[in-house]
């Protein structure tokens, strides 16, 4: 499995209409792009842990999209629906980090 991780912070001045366009583009992309297998979305929580004080203020939300393999991720990234999402993404965010990971079984952890 390959996971596409997006950590993001929307612009402070993002209008409700622009936010709606971003969400709609995301929903369209994950619905239309056949290689998407699983999607998780979450909001950052703060629990008073020491590491929170040293973390950059660069993320309010995460999206994690799973694909069967690298080919599925590549198909997602090249799809026209993703290109539209990318345009909305760039216009809507103050900060973002995007990473792709290949998952491994826990019994192979020592091989990393």
N, C-alpha and C positions, 0 to 999 in steps of 0.2 A: 504494500500500500504506500502511496505517496500522498502527503498532506501539504496543502498550500495554506500557510498561516499569514494572516493579515492582522496587524496590530495598528489601531488608528485612533486619531483624535480629530473630530470634526472642527472646522473653523468656528470660532466664537460667533462670528457674524453670519453664519449660515442661515439663510431664511427657511421658514417652514416649507416653502415651495421647492427650494433647492434640495432640502433633505428628502422630501417626497420623491423627487426625480432620482436621487441616488438610490433610495430603497427600491423603487420601481425597477430601475435598471438592474439592480442586484437580483431581485426576484425573477426577472425575465431571464437573466443569464443562467441562474441555477435550474430554472425550469426547462429552458431550451437546449442547453448543452448536455448532450446525452452521456458524456463521460463522467459527470458529477455523480458520485456515489452517496456521499453523506455530507451534511452541512451542520455546523454548530456555530452559534453566535452567542456572545456573552458581553456583559457590562462589567467593568472593573469595580471591584469592591476593595475597601480599605478596612483592615482589621486591627491596625495599631502595631503591626510588626515593624521591627527595626529597619528592615530593608526598604520599606516604603519611603522613608525619609531621604534615601540616597538615590532613588530611582528618578530618571528624568520624567517630566510631566508630558509624556509623548503618547499616552494611550488611555482612551476611555472605553474602547470596545475591542473585541477580537472576533475574527471570523476564521473558521477552520474548515476547509473543503477537502474532502478525501477523494482520491482517484485510485483506480486499480493499479496503475503503473505510470511511469514517466510519459509514455505516449498519450495517456488520457489527460494528463496535465497540459501537455503541449497542445492537444486538440482544444482544450478549454481556452488557453491563452491566445490561440489563433482564431477563435470563433468570432464572427461579427458582433454577437451579443456581448462578448467580453470587451471588445474594442469600445462599444458604447459605454459600458460600465467603467472602463478605464478613464474615459473622458470625464465622466461625472465624478469619479474618484479624485482625479487631479484637481478639479475645481472646488471640491467640497471639504478637503482635509487640510488641517494645519500641520499635522505630522502623521507619518505612517512608516511602518517597517513591514517588509514582506519577505518571507522565507519559505523555502520548500524543503521538506524532510522526507526521507524514506524510512518507514517504520521497520522495526525489527522485533522479533519475539524476545520477551524478557529473558529467556534462558540463553540468549546470545549476547547479553549485555556486556560481558567481559571481552567480547570481540571488538568492541568499539575502540 
